Amino acid sequence: MALIAAALIHSLWRSWLCWGDLVVDSGWSLECAACVAGGKMLYRDVPYPHGPFPAYALAACFKLFGTNLSVALSVGLALTLAMAALLYRIARLFTHRAGAAAAAVVFVYVFAFGRYSINGIFNFMLPYAHSATFGIVAAAGSAYFALRHMRKGRARDFFASVLFLSVCALTKVEVLFAACAVHAVLVAGGLWLRKLSLRVHVLGYLLALAPPLAVYGYFLSQIGMDLIRKNLFVAGNLQFNQYIARHMGLASTQESLKAVGLSAAMFALAAGVTGVLARKTAGRAAREALLPGLLAALAGGLAFAFGSVGSELRVAPLAVGLGAALLVWKFWRTPAEREALWPALGLFVFASACVARLPLSASAHHYGFYLMPVALTALAVAFFRGLPSLPGRAQSTVVALGGAGLLAGIVLAHLAKSDEVLSLPVTRLETARGTINLCNHEGQGDVYREVVRTLSEAPADSRVLMAPQGVGLLFMAGLSDGYVRTPFHPVALTSPGYEDMAVEALTSTPPETIVLVSMRFPEYGLEGYGIDFGERSCAWIQERYGVWKSFGSSRNQVLLLKRKPEARGP
């Protein structure tokens, strides 16, 4: 545990206040919670594409401790600690303390605090969406207690597991799928091994269903089918099939397969060297395995330490999928080992379900980053328990050290890339809402700081519109997006009926100030607001508003617009 604590302290120190992005995604997550804390209802007043638990949990913290960035960061730190503890406990079910600690340390350095681009939204401290981090912590909690129930058969573990499962259903669909996968193994294996109790398990799953049904039923009674049409399914806008394909690695299959092949080669190189060295120690005393083991660790580390952060982990979905398939085969073919294999099968199925949305694009720098730690934990279990159990004692030492070196190489490669980004100049933004270090690449941080300072001078009840994104700047300025109900993000504006809603909202209550942030959206295949999406609302704005202040230039430009004197009517 001391190693994990040291990794946490070191990561906090090296990345202090350099988390999140006020313009892209993170700011929207903060604003949604702030609106709910201010009395607005999620889904009715604030569109939201995920389950309600994360927004209401963060809103409750804002209500208790104040609407401030430091509160959100404290929540992020609490989720980081919870996830590290759960990954450690999950791994500890299968391997020794050192192996479990290694899995947690990989999570801390690679996923919890990593920053691999200017847009720092793929971390647990201030993520692109709190539904992702709340959700995966709930799923990991459900999996941990389910796996412990498989090992020990205690009813209290099962009830704890379904409690977390119930929370999962109120977060994000990807994590709910993963949690349901491990419970499918629990039920199927329990039936096969005659380990299920009709009273305990049926009651548990009925109890798990009750809260989500009650919560979603309440919202459905308040806003009707808009809960589904304008909220929960907006994130699945199928017009963005290019976006969906890209983040699954399917947009450019040939390029993705090359990256997967490179990742597989790196794993194969480390495994090959380790295998050769382990073979040479066959029949020797365990103490004679230390030098070959250190050489195996060095080989594993070098194979990854100089690799590409975008490619290193691409083979992880395939690796855990093959591990799950192997365990299914062993479960089928070896009746005497079924009970012992059952929890391990649950772990690898859980890991495979987590990365199911990343078949060819697994990476720490990805919208699915929060799903990756479970896969790495499963692989750590394989390195420290599964593979070392195959040869003799001396050989097992070599294999375990080789696995440790491989994980260390992954950490070092990601630390190097993260340090490269963290070494860029930053602009410190301090307001009543908190303090954050903005990346000042090409003067971007200076521009955003000046925008926030200007907006901070406006009355707290000012009607301000951010388009197409950037509500985090309003959050830091102490203002609220008066048009949060009709967001100008491309996912919303290209959904059926949203453009009409946007123009209607602008017409009925014209903004006092409009903030236009220059942005491109290549991930959606779009050039920008007013160019190939939101043309009608943009034309409405251009006709009635003129430039009041301009900040930055070209790609970092932000325009503050005020209403033209001749356009005071609707």
Buried (B, 14 or more C-beta within 10 A) or exposed (E): EEBBEEBBEBBBEBBEBBBBBBBBBBBBBBBBBBBBBBEBEBBBBBBBBBBBBBBBBBBBBBBEEEBBBBBBBBBBBEBBBBBBBBBBBBBBBBBEEEBBBBBBBBBBBBBBBBBBBBBBBBBBBBBBBBBBBBBBBBBBBBBBBBBBBBBEEEBEBBBBBBBBBBBBBBBBBBBBBBBBBBBBBBBBBBEBBEBBEEEBBEBBBEBBBEBBEEBBEEBBEEBEEBBBBBBBEBBEBEBBEBBBBBBBBBBEEEEBEEBBBBBBBBBBBBBBBBBBBBEBBEEBEBEEBBEBBBBBBBBBBBBBBEBBBBBBBBBBBBBBBEBBEBBBEBBEEEEEEBBEBBBBBBBBBBBBBBBBBBBBBBBBBBBBBBBBBBBBBBBBBBBBBBBBEEBBEBBBBBBBBBBBBBBBBBBBBBBEBBEEBBEBEBBEBEBEBBBBBBBBBBBBBBBBBBBBEBBBEBEEEBBBBBBBBBBBBBBBBBBBBBBBBBBBBBBBBBBEEBBEBBBEBBEEEBBBBBBBBBBEBEBBBBEBBBEBBBEEBBEBBEEBBEEEBEBBEEEBBBBBBBBEEEEEEE
